[in-house]
Amino acid sequence: MTQQKLKCLRRSALAALITAALSQNMAYADLSVGSIFGQTEKGVTISVKNLQTGLKRELTSDNSGRFNFSQLPSGRYQVVANGVTREVNVAIGTGTPVNFSEETTERIAVVGSTISPIDTSSVESSTVFTAAQMERLPVGRDISDVALLAPGTVRGDSGFGKLASFGGSSVAENGYYINGFDVTNARTFLSYGRVPFDAIGEQEVKPVVLVLNMAAP
């Protein structure tokens, strides 16, 4: 291969790498913003305002009443159309719907309690069941039956007893705690100190750990 051909190949390879890098950066940039879209009447002026940064944008709905604000930084936004105000959250890489059409607006009231609320103050995966929730759950009165309701938990090999497997781990890797004290059988790791089911105040399921808090006397 001549020196000239070698130089041409190197230049082509460098150009391909630069193009790939620019394409990748553009893809990541698209995921760093979100959008607000929705429906209202034809020809209505809609404005959005980021309540944290003060960013404002305005447009007019099309002939079908549709509108779309793209490339919005994430955050809390105030959306105004025809004197009606909505507040929404915009997340990166997603679109947030806002509907101002009276004909299609539907109100639904939901009353109830959550089984496993998400704790956004921590990155740790954890599911907590209170005594009141466990009383209403249609499962057996056993901590393993309750634990199986947590995400990533499955029933372990029946040859080791009625134990749950957390996050794909072996049942022999489980740890059991009652009021902060380790009650795992240190010899076999396949059993633990048990308490009456009705005496449990809370049950928490973490990766390879099951924690019980006793109810107040």
N, CA, C and O of each residue as an XYZ file, in Angstrom:
868
protein
N       0.846     -1.194      0.000
C       0.000      0.000      0.000
C       0.883      1.245      0.000
O       1.810      1.360      0.801
N       0.586      2.172     -0.901
C       1.407      3.375     -1.017
C       1.150      4.310      0.153
O       0.149      4.206      0.861
N       2.105      5.237      0.331
C       1.987      6.222      1.409
C       0.762      7.105      1.221
O       0.102      7.482      2.190
N       0.461      7.434     -0.038
C      -0.689      8.290     -0.327
C      -2.005      7.611      0.052
O      -2.885      8.240      0.640
N      -2.137      6.313     -0.291
C      -3.356      5.579      0.050
C      -3.516      5.444      1.560
O      -4.630      5.507      2.080
N      -2.388      5.255      2.270
C      -2.438      5.139      3.719
C      -2.936      6.427      4.361
O      -3.703      6.391      5.323
N      -2.497      7.566      3.825
C      -2.956      8.854      4.345
C      -4.447      9.033      4.113
O      -5.163      9.537      4.977
N      -4.909      8.615      2.937
C      -6.349      8.736      2.635
C      -7.193      7.882      3.570
O      -8.260      8.308      4.011
N      -6.716      6.673      3.875
C      -7.448      5.796      4.785
C      -7.514      6.392      6.186
O      -8.547      6.323      6.853
N      -6.402      6.979      6.623
C      -6.380      7.589      7.951
C      -7.353      8.763      8.042
O      -8.046      8.940      9.044
N      -7.388      9.561      6.973
C      -8.308     10.706      6.957
C      -9.764     10.239      6.972
O     -10.609     10.821      7.652
N     -10.040      9.175      6.205
C     -11.414      8.646      6.173
C     -11.835      8.113      7.535
O     -12.964      8.330      7.975
N     -10.914      7.411      8.204
C     -11.214      6.869      9.533
C     -11.446      7.980     10.532
O     -12.345      7.887     11.367
N     -10.624      9.060     10.456
C     -10.775     10.189     11.363
C     -12.115     10.889     11.135
O     -12.797     11.270     12.087
N     -12.486     11.055      9.850
C     -13.764     11.697      9.533
C     -14.940     10.884     10.067
O     -15.913     11.444     10.572
N     -14.840      9.548      9.951
C     -15.910      8.682     10.455
C     -16.040      8.790     11.962
O     -17.151      8.813     12.492
N     -14.896      8.858     12.666
C     -14.928      8.976     14.125
C     -15.543     10.296     14.563
O     -16.328     10.334     15.510
N     -15.185     11.387     13.871
C     -15.740     12.706     14.209
C     -17.243     12.732     13.987
O     -17.991     13.261     14.809
N     -17.689     12.149     12.853
C     -19.129     12.097     12.560
C     -19.881     11.306     13.608
O     -20.962     11.713     14.033
N     -19.319     10.165     14.038
C     -19.967      9.336     15.059
C     -20.045     10.065     16.381
O     -21.052      9.988     17.084
N     -18.959     10.788     16.727
C     -18.950     11.513     18.001
C     -19.979     12.618     18.009
O     -20.679     12.814     19.002
N     -20.077     13.359     16.881
C     -21.068     14.430     16.802
C     -22.478     13.875     16.865
O     -23.341     14.465     17.515
N     -22.730     12.759     16.206
C     -24.061     12.137     16.219
C     -24.427     11.697     17.620
O     -25.575     11.845     18.038
N     -23.443     11.144     18.368
C     -23.703     10.681     19.727
C     -24.018     11.846     20.640
O     -24.908     11.756     21.485
N     -23.273     12.968     20.470
C     -23.523     14.149     21.298
C     -24.905     14.717     21.042
O     -25.582     15.164     21.967
N     -25.328     14.700     19.765
C     -26.662     15.190     19.439
C     -27.728     14.308     20.062
O     -28.751     14.816     20.521
N     -27.516     12.991     20.090
C     -28.493     12.071     20.686
C     -28.623     12.331     22.179
O     -29.728     12.340     22.722
N     -27.465     12.546     22.854
C     -27.523     12.833     24.286
C     -28.194     14.176     24.547
O     -28.899     14.335     25.543
N     -27.978     15.148     23.652
C     -28.596     16.463     23.833
C     -30.106     16.366     23.767
O     -30.808     17.048     24.514
N     -30.618     15.511     22.867
C     -32.063     15.340     22.755
C     -32.668     14.793     24.041
O     -33.820     15.092     24.356
N     -31.903     13.992     24.791
C     -32.407     13.408     26.023
C     -32.307     14.363     27.206
O     -32.811     14.058     28.287
N     -31.664     15.517     27.018
C     -31.485     16.451     28.122
C     -32.621     17.459     28.223
O     -32.613     18.307     29.115
N     -33.598     17.380     27.321
C     -34.737     18.299     27.336
C     -36.035     17.505     27.247
O     -36.033     16.312     26.943
N     -37.131     18.186     27.515
C     -38.445     17.562     27.415
C     -39.372     18.444     26.599
O     -38.918     19.350     25.901
N     -40.663     18.182     26.685
C     -41.628     18.961     25.913
C     -42.972     19.023     26.635
O     -43.265     18.226     27.526
N     -43.772     19.995     26.218
C     -45.154     20.130     26.685
C     -46.044     20.163     25.453
O     -45.809     20.958     24.544
N     -47.061     19.313     25.409
C     -47.966     19.282     24.270
C     -49.394     19.136     24.773
O     -49.626     18.757     25.922
N     -50.349     19.441     23.897
C     -51.732     19.303     24.338
C     -52.736     19.779     23.319
O     -52.432     19.925     22.135
N     -53.949     20.022     23.806
C     -55.087     20.351     22.957
C     -55.861     21.507     23.563
O     -56.087     21.554     24.772
N     -56.263     22.434     22.715
C     -57.133     23.532     23.127
C     -57.967     23.934     21.908
O     -58.121     23.132     20.987
N     -58.502     25.140     21.880
C     -59.265     25.595     20.726
C     -58.336     26.105     19.629
O     -57.165     26.386     19.882
N     -58.856     26.222     18.421
C     -58.054     26.681     17.282
C     -57.631     28.135     17.454
O     -58.425     28.972     17.885
N     -56.374     28.433     17.117
C     -55.891     29.812     17.112
C     -55.724     30.450     18.476
O     -55.720     31.676     18.578
N     -55.588     29.660     19.521
C     -55.421     30.192     20.873
C     -53.934     30.374     21.175
O     -53.113     29.527     20.823
N     -53.599     31.473     21.822
C     -52.214     31.722     22.217
C     -51.931     31.017     23.537
O     -52.641     31.219     24.523
N     -50.907     30.202     23.550
C     -50.515     29.454     24.754
C     -49.118     29.912     25.159
O     -48.241     30.072     24.310
N     -48.917     30.120     26.437
C     -47.603     30.517     26.943
C     -47.166     29.562     28.044
O     -47.982     29.043     28.807
N     -45.857     29.345     28.106
C     -45.297     28.525     29.174
C     -44.209     29.325     29.872
O     -43.525     30.140     29.253
N     -44.059     29.083     31.164
C     -43.036     29.775     31.952
C     -42.424     28.804     32.940
O     -43.135     28.151     33.704
N     -41.115     28.710     32.923
C     -40.403     27.887     33.895
C     -40.396     28.626     35.228
O     -39.821     29.710     35.335
N     -41.025     28.053     36.234
C     -41.177     28.719     37.519
C     -39.870     28.809     38.299
O     -39.791     29.529     39.295
N     -38.847     28.087     37.856
C     -37.563     28.133     38.553
C     -36.566     29.070     37.891
O     -35.797     29.746     38.574
N     -36.575     29.114     36.556
C     -35.608     29.932     35.836
C     -36.213     31.170     35.203
O     -35.482     32.086     34.827
N     -37.553     31.220     35.075
C     -38.200     32.358     34.438
C     -38.265     32.273     32.924
O     -38.766     33.197     32.282
N     -37.766     31.180     32.328
C     -37.817     31.000     30.881
C     -39.260     31.059     30.385
O     -40.133     30.388     30.937
N     -39.521     31.867     29.335
C     -40.869     32.005     28.790
C     -40.866     31.692     27.304
O     -39.935     32.048     26.582
N     -41.928     31.018     26.854
C     -42.130     30.764     25.433
C     -43.618     30.874     25.124
O     -44.462     30.662     25.994
N     -43.927     31.208     23.875
C     -45.323     31.437     23.482
C     -45.535     30.969     22.047
O     -44.666     31.135     21.191
N     -46.705     30.380     21.797
C     -47.074     29.995     20.435
C     -48.590     29.970     20.302
O     -49.319     30.154     21.277
N     -49.052     29.736     19.070
C     -50.488     29.694     18.787
C     -50.874     28.292     18.334
O     -50.166     27.677     17.537
N     -51.982     27.793     18.836
C     -52.426     26.445     18.471
C     -52.791     26.394     16.991
O     -53.203     27.399     16.411
N     -52.636     25.214     16.381
C     -52.904     25.071     14.950
C     -54.404     24.949     14.685
O     -55.217     25.128     15.592
N     -54.764     24.643     13.442
C     -56.179     24.575     13.052
C     -56.937     23.467     13.770
O     -58.165     23.503     13.841
N     -56.218     22.486     14.300
C     -56.869     21.411     15.056
C     -56.836     21.675     16.560
O     -57.327     20.871     17.352
N     -56.255     22.800     16.940
C     -56.181     23.130     18.359
C     -54.989     22.511     19.073
O     -54.874     22.612     20.295
N     -54.099     21.870     18.316
C     -52.943     21.215     18.933
C     -51.794     22.205     19.118
O     -51.648     23.160     18.354
N     -50.993     21.962     20.136
C     -49.787     22.771     20.355
C     -48.689     21.883     20.922
O     -48.956     20.844     21.525
N     -47.448     22.313     20.716
C     -46.307     21.524     21.180
C     -45.117     22.443     21.441
O     -44.613     23.096     20.527
N     -44.676     22.487     22.689
C     -43.458     23.204     23.057
C     -42.343     22.170     23.189
O     -42.338     21.381     24.134
N     -41.408     22.172     22.257
C     -40.314     21.203     22.299
C     -39.058     21.844     22.863
O     -38.987     23.059     23.050
N     -38.059     20.992     23.132
C     -36.743     21.443     23.604
C     -36.843     22.319     24.853
O     -36.226     23.381     24.922
N     -37.623     21.869     25.839
C     -37.752     22.608     27.097
C     -36.838     22.001     28.155
O     -36.835     20.783     28.333
N     -36.067     22.815     28.855
C     -35.296     22.286     29.989
C     -36.245     21.722     31.041
O     -37.365     22.210     31.194
N     -35.807     20.710     31.756
C     -36.668     20.099     32.766
C     -36.954     21.082     33.890
O     -36.171     21.996     34.147
N     -38.093     20.883     34.558
C     -38.468     21.747     35.669
C     -39.971     21.881     35.788
O     -40.733     21.207     35.096
N     -40.379     22.766     36.682
C     -41.800     23.037     36.917
C     -42.242     24.189     36.030
O     -41.621     25.252     36.036
N     -43.334     23.982     35.252
C     -43.793     24.993     34.303
C     -45.229     25.413     34.592
O     -46.054     24.627     35.057
N     -45.496     26.685     34.297
C     -46.849     27.226     34.330
C     -47.299     27.377     32.875
O     -46.628     28.028     32.074
N     -48.436     26.770     32.545
C     -48.965     26.815     31.178
C     -50.287     27.582     31.213
O     -51.174     27.263     32.006
N     -50.417     28.609     30.338
C     -51.603     29.468     30.340
C     -52.224     29.493     28.951
O     -51.524     29.683     27.957
N     -53.552     29.301     28.882
C     -54.300     29.384     27.621
C     -55.722     29.823     27.937
O     -56.385     29.234     28.791
N     -56.193     30.867     27.240
C     -57.563     31.371     27.442
C     -57.845     31.709     28.907
O     -58.963     31.507     29.381
N     -56.856     32.214     29.618
C     -57.034     32.591     31.013
C     -57.017     31.434     31.989
O     -57.155     31.639     33.195
N     -56.848     30.219     31.487
C     -56.780     29.029     32.341
C     -55.311     28.666     32.557
O     -54.522     28.642     31.613
N     -54.955     28.384     33.816
C     -53.562     28.097     34.162
C     -53.418     26.665     34.643
O     -54.223     26.174     35.434
N     -52.393     26.014     34.159
C     -52.033     24.681     34.622
C     -50.567     24.717     35.064
O     -49.778     25.515     34.559
N     -50.218     23.852     36.005
C     -48.825     23.692     36.409
C     -48.432     22.237     36.219
O     -49.129     21.330     36.673
N     -47.312     22.023     35.546
C     -46.879     20.663     35.231
C     -45.374     20.539     35.445
O     -44.651     21.534     35.496
N     -44.926     19.302     35.568
C     -43.498     19.002     35.644
C     -43.022     18.475     34.304
O     -43.673     17.622     33.701
N     -41.897     18.973     33.841
C     -41.286     18.484     32.608
C     -40.036     17.699     32.970
O     -39.149     18.209     33.654
N     -39.970     16.471     32.515
C     -38.818     15.611     32.778
C     -38.018     15.438     31.497
O     -38.560     15.553     30.398
N     -36.724     15.163     31.641
C     -35.872     15.021     30.466
C     -36.276     13.800     29.643
O     -36.575     12.731     30.175
N     -36.273     13.996     28.346
C     -36.552     12.894     27.442
C     -37.998     12.479     27.349
O     -38.298     11.446     26.750
N     -38.919     13.256     27.929
C     -40.334     12.881     27.921
C     -41.203     14.069     27.545
O     -40.781     15.221     27.642
N     -42.415     13.774     27.118
C     -43.395     14.801     26.823
C     -44.463     14.845     27.900
O     -44.919     13.805     28.376
N     -44.864     16.054     28.286
C     -45.877     16.231     29.327
C     -47.167     16.746     28.705
O     -47.169     17.840     28.142
N     -48.274     15.990     28.786
C     -49.536     16.431     28.171
C     -50.274     17.453     29.039
O     -50.319     17.327     30.263
N     -50.852     18.466     28.387
C     -51.695     19.461     29.054
C     -52.918     19.663     28.183
O     -52.792     19.976     26.999
N     -54.093     19.489     28.751
C     -55.325     19.572     27.967
C     -56.179     20.732     28.447
O     -56.528     20.807     29.625
N     -56.517     21.643     27.529
C     -57.395     22.777     27.840
C     -58.755     22.628     27.181
O     -59.582     23.536     27.275
N     -59.007     21.513     26.519
C     -60.271     21.314     25.822
C     -61.348     20.906     26.809
O     -61.248     19.845     27.424
N     -62.366     21.720     26.971
C     -63.437     21.443     27.936
C     -64.205     20.174     27.563
O     -64.685     19.449     28.435
N     -64.315     19.913     26.246
C     -65.097     18.758     25.823
C     -64.451     17.446     26.231
O     -65.140     16.451     26.454
N     -63.117     17.443     26.330
C     -62.432     16.183     26.611
C     -61.868     16.119     28.021
O     -61.256     15.124     28.410
N     -62.079     17.193     28.789
C     -61.551     17.190     30.155
C     -62.374     16.258     31.030
O     -63.602     16.337     31.033
N     -61.731     15.402     31.749
C     -62.406     14.453     32.630
C     -61.786     14.513     34.014
O     -60.562     14.526     34.139
N     -62.596     14.548     35.042
C     -62.109     14.595     36.406
C     -62.358     13.253     37.069
O     -63.477     12.741     37.045
N     -61.335     12.693     37.651
C     -61.446     11.419     38.344
C     -60.914     11.586     39.757
O     -59.775     12.014     39.946
N     -61.720     11.256     40.738
C     -61.299     11.334     42.134
C     -61.006      9.934     42.626
O     -61.858      9.047     42.554
N     -59.791      9.736     43.131
C     -59.368      8.436     43.638
C     -59.103      8.556     45.135
O     -58.339      9.415     45.576
N     -59.737      7.690     45.901
C     -59.558      7.682     47.350
C     -58.987      6.339     47.753
O     -59.529      5.296     47.388
N     -57.906      6.356     48.499
C     -57.299      5.104     48.923
C     -55.919      5.351     49.472
O     -55.488      6.496     49.609
N     -55.229      4.281     49.784
C     -53.871      4.390     50.309
C     -52.944      3.563     49.449
O     -53.361      2.574     48.846
N     -51.688      3.964     49.393
C     -50.719      3.257     48.588
C     -50.114      2.103     49.362
O     -49.978      2.172     50.583
N     -49.753      1.048     48.662
C     -49.122     -0.104     49.290
C     -47.624      0.114     49.443
O     -47.041     -0.213     50.477
N     -47.004      0.673     48.400
C     -45.559      0.825     48.426
C     -45.155      2.177     47.849
O     -44.761      2.249     46.685
N     -45.243      3.256     48.637
C     -44.870      4.564     48.123
C     -43.380      4.623     47.810
O     -42.577      3.945     48.451
N     -43.013      5.439     46.818
C     -41.618      5.586     46.435
C     -40.976      6.675     47.276
O     -41.484      7.794     47.345
N     -39.872      6.352     47.907
C     -39.133      7.311     48.704
C     -38.108      7.992     47.809
O     -37.070      7.412     47.491
N     -38.404      9.234     47.401
C     -37.504      9.943     46.498
C     -36.339     10.591     47.223
O     -35.476     11.186     46.577
N     -36.285     10.494     48.540
C     -35.177     11.083     49.285
C     -33.984     10.143     49.352
O     -32.928     10.526     49.857
N     -34.129      8.924     48.856
C     -33.060      7.945     48.929
C     -32.989      7.148     47.637
O     -34.008      6.886     46.997
N     -31.767      6.763     47.260
C     -31.591      5.947     46.064
C     -31.690      4.464     46.387
O     -31.614      3.630     45.486
N     -31.856      4.131     47.640
C     -31.915      2.728     48.043
C     -33.268      2.129     47.701
O     -34.311      2.752     47.905
N     -33.236      0.906     47.175
C     -34.470      0.201     46.854
C     -35.048     -0.385     48.130
O     -34.403     -1.197     48.793
N     -36.253      0.023     48.473
C     -36.852     -0.429     49.729
C     -38.373     -0.403     49.617
O     -38.946      0.530     49.054
N     -39.012     -1.422     50.150
C     -40.472     -1.504     50.167
C     -40.927     -1.728     51.601
O     -40.472     -2.660     52.265
N     -41.825     -0.872     52.076
C     -42.283     -0.945     53.464
C     -43.770     -1.254     53.495
O     -44.558     -0.644     52.772
N     -44.146     -2.210     54.341
C     -45.543     -2.559     54.559
C     -45.871     -2.290     56.025
O     -45.168     -2.774     56.912
N     -46.917     -1.536     56.285
C     -47.335     -1.285     57.655
C     -48.251     -2.409     58.126
O     -48.718     -3.223     57.329
N     -48.497     -2.438     59.426
C     -49.369     -3.472     59.987
C     -50.774     -3.376     59.392
O     -51.404     -4.397     59.115
N     -51.264     -2.146     59.194
C     -52.600     -1.967     58.637
C     -52.663     -2.480     57.204
O     -53.663     -3.078     56.804
N     -51.612     -2.254     56.434
C     -51.583     -2.741     55.062
C     -51.507     -4.264     55.012
O     -52.201     -4.899     54.218
N     -50.668     -4.843     55.859
C     -50.541     -6.301     55.872
C     -51.842     -6.975     56.290
O     -52.133     -8.092     55.861
N     -52.615     -6.304     57.121
C     -53.905     -6.851     57.554
C     -54.870     -6.948     56.382
O     -55.713     -7.844     56.347
N     -54.757     -6.037     55.424
C     -55.688     -5.999     54.296
C     -55.191     -6.777     53.085
O     -55.967     -7.074     52.176
N     -53.903     -7.109     53.066
C     -53.358     -7.789     51.891
C     -53.918     -9.204     51.746
O     -53.986     -9.936     52.734
N     -54.321     -9.605     50.534
C     -54.879    -10.947     50.314
C     -53.790    -12.002     50.150
O     -53.745    -12.703     49.140
N     -52.915    -12.111     51.145
C     -51.835    -13.099     51.112
C     -51.811    -13.833     52.446
O     -52.501    -13.455     53.393
N     -51.004    -14.888     52.504
C     -50.888    -15.648     53.741
C     -50.296    -14.813     54.867
O     -49.595    -13.832     54.621
N     -50.579    -15.201     56.082
C     -50.097    -14.458     57.253
C     -48.689    -14.948     57.596
O     -48.464    -15.620     58.603
N     -47.765    -14.588     56.727
C     -46.382    -14.992     56.881
C     -45.517    -13.916     56.235
O     -45.890    -13.358     55.203
N     -44.369    -13.621     56.834
C     -43.552    -12.523     56.304
C     -43.018    -12.824     54.908
O     -42.791    -11.897     54.131
N     -42.814    -14.090     54.574
C     -42.347    -14.434     53.228
C     -43.429    -14.153     52.192
O     -43.126    -13.692     51.091
N     -44.680    -14.424     52.532
C     -45.775    -14.133     51.605
C     -45.889    -12.632     51.355
O     -46.145    -12.204     50.229
N     -45.699    -11.843     52.394
C     -45.751    -10.387     52.239
C     -44.550     -9.901     51.437
O     -44.688     -9.035     50.573
N     -43.372    -10.456     51.719
C     -42.151    -10.034     51.027
C     -42.240    -10.268     49.528
O     -41.633     -9.527     48.756
N     -42.984    -11.283     49.100
C     -43.091    -11.593     47.670
C     -43.806    -10.500     46.882
O     -43.775    -10.507     45.652
N     -44.453     -9.557     47.581
C     -45.114     -8.446     46.903
C     -44.129     -7.356     46.520
O     -44.464     -6.481     45.722
N     -42.930     -7.388     47.065
C     -41.928     -6.367     46.767
C     -41.311     -6.612     45.392
O     -41.138     -7.766     45.001
N     -40.972     -5.548     44.644
C     -40.341     -5.726     43.326
C     -39.029     -6.492     43.425
O     -38.246     -6.273     44.349
N     -38.789     -7.388     42.473
C     -37.548     -8.135     42.425
C     -37.463     -9.296     43.388
O     -36.395     -9.883     43.559
N     -38.586     -9.639     44.026
C     -38.604    -10.730     45.002
C     -39.391    -11.911     44.442
O     -40.492    -11.741     43.918
N     -38.819    -13.107     44.555
C     -39.494    -14.323     44.079
C     -39.379    -15.395     45.160
O     -38.579    -15.277     46.088
N     -40.187    -16.437     45.023
C     -40.125    -17.528     45.989
C     -38.873    -18.363     45.746
O     -38.554    -18.709     44.608
N     -38.169    -18.683     46.832
C     -36.948    -19.458     46.727
C     -37.226    -20.938     46.529
O     -38.381    -21.363     46.478
N     -36.167    -21.711     46.420
C     -36.276    -23.156     46.247
C     -37.004    -23.760     47.450
O     -36.622    -23.537     48.599
N     -38.058    -24.529     47.164
C     -38.855    -25.108     48.249
C     -38.054    -26.077     49.107
O     -38.447    -26.379     50.234
N     -36.937    -26.565     48.585
C     -36.116    -27.474     49.360
C     -35.469    -26.816     50.568
O     -35.005    -27.502     51.479
N     -35.438    -25.484     50.576
C     -34.851    -24.753     51.702
C     -35.910    -24.157     52.622
O     -35.594    -23.355     53.501
N     -37.153    -24.544     52.422
C     -38.223    -24.007     53.256
C     -38.957    -22.872     52.568
O     -38.736    -22.597     51.389
N     -39.825    -22.224     53.311
C     -40.646    -21.143     52.766
C     -39.897    -19.819     52.899
O     -40.176    -19.022     53.795
N     -38.949    -19.597     52.000
C     -38.137    -18.394     52.040
C     -38.231    -17.654     50.706
O     -38.473    -18.262     49.662
N     -38.039    -16.339     50.756
C     -38.074    -15.511     49.554
C     -36.654    -15.220     49.083
O     -35.718    -15.158     49.881
N     -36.514    -15.046     47.783
C     -35.227    -14.684     47.191
C     -35.300    -13.233     46.755
O     -36.197    -12.850     46.004
N     -34.348    -12.414     47.228
C     -34.356    -10.980     46.943
C     -33.350    -10.647     45.847
O     -32.159    -10.925     45.987
N     -33.828    -10.053     44.759
C     -32.947     -9.582     43.707
C     -32.128    -10.667     43.047
O     -31.025    -10.388     42.577
N     -32.623    -11.900     42.990
C     -31.906    -12.986     42.349
C     -30.857    -13.646     43.214
O     -30.138    -14.525     42.741
N     -30.749    -13.245     44.478
C     -29.757    -13.839     45.374
C     -30.258    -15.165     45.930
O     -31.453    -15.458     45.897
N     -29.337    -15.950     46.435
C     -29.697    -17.208     47.081
C     -30.407    -16.921     48.395
O     -30.139    -15.909     49.043
N     -31.321    -17.820     48.792
C     -32.013    -17.641     50.070
C     -31.038    -17.731     51.236
O     -31.335    -17.246     52.327
N     -29.862    -18.355     51.018
C     -28.859    -18.448     52.077
C     -28.119    -17.133     52.287
O     -27.352    -16.993     53.239
N     -28.352    -16.163     51.390
C     -27.720    -14.843     51.526
C     -28.622    -13.842     52.226
O     -28.217    -12.703     52.462
N     -29.838    -14.251     52.561
C     -30.776    -13.334     53.203
C     -30.335    -12.981     54.619
O     -29.720    -13.780     55.325
N     -30.670    -11.765     55.002
C     -30.458    -11.341     56.382
C     -31.786    -10.917     56.988
O     -32.594    -10.276     56.315
N     -32.026    -11.265     58.252
C     -33.292    -10.956     58.916
C     -33.018    -10.175     60.201
O     -32.169    -10.558     61.005
N     -33.739     -9.089     60.377
C     -33.536     -8.234     61.540
C     -34.880     -7.927     62.200
O     -35.883     -7.696     61.524
N     -34.878     -7.930     63.518
C     -36.057     -7.543     64.284
C     -35.653     -6.411     65.214
O     -34.797     -6.588     66.081
N     -36.268     -5.247     65.035
C     -35.940     -4.056     65.818
C     -34.442     -3.758     65.801
O     -33.870     -3.336     66.806
N     -33.815     -3.984     64.644
C     -32.399     -3.683     64.496
C     -31.451     -4.786     64.893
O     -30.245     -4.652     64.681
N     -31.944     -5.879     65.463
C     -31.090     -6.984     65.888
C     -31.103     -8.090     64.834
O     -32.157     -8.477     64.328
N     -29.915     -8.586     64.517
C     -29.782     -9.657     63.536
C     -30.275    -10.964     64.143
O     -29.709    -11.450     65.122
N     -31.336    -11.535     63.561
C     -31.902    -12.789     64.067
C     -31.726    -13.928     63.058
O     -32.406    -14.950     63.146
N     -30.800    -13.745     62.091
C     -30.511    -14.794     61.117
C     -29.773    -15.942     61.786
O     -28.884    -15.716     62.607
N     -30.133    -17.163     61.442
C     -29.443    -18.329     61.980
C     -28.001    -18.325     61.468
O     -27.768    -18.516     60.275
N     -27.036    -18.107     62.360
C     -25.638    -17.973     61.963
C     -25.020    -19.297     61.536
O     -23.929    -19.298     60.967
N     -25.677    -20.418     61.789
C     -25.126    -21.716     61.427
C     -25.548    -22.155     60.034
O     -24.721    -22.616     59.246
N     -26.844    -22.010     59.725
C     -27.340    -22.471     58.426
C     -27.701    -21.316     57.478
O     -27.716    -21.498     56.261
N     -27.988    -20.150     58.024
C     -28.435    -18.973     57.254
C     -29.732    -19.246     56.502
O     -30.084    -18.516     55.575
N     -30.438    -20.291     56.901
C     -31.682    -20.651     56.227
C     -32.891    -20.538     57.142
O     -33.988    -20.970     56.788
N     -32.692    -19.965     58.303
C     -33.811    -19.753     59.221
C     -33.535    -18.491     60.027
O     -32.473    -17.882     59.901
N     -34.481    -18.114     60.839
C     -34.357    -16.862     61.599
C     -35.294    -16.897     62.786
O     -36.217    -17.710     62.846
N     -35.046    -16.011     63.723
C     -35.931    -15.906     64.876
C     -37.295    -15.379     64.460
O     -37.394    -14.351     63.790
N     -38.323    -16.075     64.852
C     -39.677    -15.710     64.424
C     -40.461    -15.052     65.545
O     -40.210    -15.289     66.726
N     -41.415    -14.223     65.151
C     -42.308    -13.557     66.093
C     -43.733    -13.743     65.582
O     -43.917    -14.002     64.393
N     -44.742    -13.622     66.434
C     -46.122    -13.728     65.962
C     -46.421    -12.683     64.887
O     -46.000    -11.533     65.002
N     -47.133    -13.077     63.867
C     -47.423    -12.172     62.754
C     -48.152    -10.918     63.226
O     -47.885     -9.820     62.737
N     -49.069    -11.080     64.174
C     -49.843     -9.934     64.660
C     -49.004     -8.970     65.491
O     -49.446     -7.858     65.780
N     -47.811     -9.380     65.873
C     -46.955     -8.501     66.670
C     -46.098     -7.585     65.800
O     -45.399     -6.719     66.326
N     -46.138     -7.761     64.476
C     -45.315     -6.963     63.569
C     -45.974     -5.615     63.313
O     -47.142     -5.536     62.934
N     -45.200     -4.560     63.527
C     -45.703     -3.210     63.255
C     -45.395     -2.764     61.841
O     -46.219     -2.112     61.200
N     -44.211     -3.110     61.345
C     -43.795     -2.775     59.986
C     -42.883     -3.864     59.439
O     -42.146     -4.504     60.188
N     -42.938     -4.063     58.155
C     -42.029     -4.984     57.489
C     -41.393     -4.258     56.316
O     -42.087     -3.714     55.458
N     -40.066     -4.256     56.289
C     -39.324     -3.582     55.220
C     -38.510     -4.606     54.439
O     -37.821     -5.446     55.019
N     -38.600     -4.522     53.126
C     -37.868     -5.431     52.250
C     -36.818     -4.627     51.497
O     -37.142     -3.699     50.756
N     -35.541     -5.002     51.700
C     -34.417     -4.405     50.987
C     -33.703     -5.520     50.225
O     -34.015     -6.695     50.419
N     -32.752     -5.168     49.361
C     -31.977     -6.218     48.699
C     -31.295     -7.135     49.716
O     -30.469     -6.677     50.505
N     -31.633     -8.417     49.701
C     -31.148     -9.493     50.561
C     -31.323     -9.207     52.056
O     -30.644     -9.817     52.881
N     -32.201     -8.311     52.405
C     -32.438     -8.016     53.830
C     -33.942     -7.863     54.055
O     -34.634     -7.193     53.288
N     -34.429     -8.493     55.113
C     -35.818     -8.315     55.532
C     -35.812     -7.804     56.963
O     -35.240     -8.435     57.851
N     -36.447     -6.663     57.183
C     -36.416     -5.994     58.484
C     -37.823     -5.955     59.062
O     -38.775     -5.572     58.381
N     -37.947     -6.355     60.319
C     -39.229     -6.293     61.024
C     -39.113     -5.323     62.190
O     -38.122     -5.327     62.920
N     -40.135     -4.494     62.355
C     -40.248     -3.643     63.535
C     -41.483     -4.080     64.303
O     -42.570     -4.189     63.735
N     -41.317     -4.327     65.568
C     -42.422     -4.800     66.366
C     -43.417     -3.681     66.634
O     -43.044     -2.513     66.738
N     -44.675     -4.048     66.742
C     -45.714     -3.080     67.053
C     -45.577     -2.606     68.474
O     -45.117     -3.350     69.340
N     -45.975     -1.363     68.726
C     -45.903     -0.838     70.087
C     -46.869     -1.575     70.965
O     -47.976     -1.897     70.532
N     -46.471     -1.861     72.223
C     -47.360     -2.618     73.114
C     -48.598     -1.818     73.475
O     -49.453     -2.304     74.216
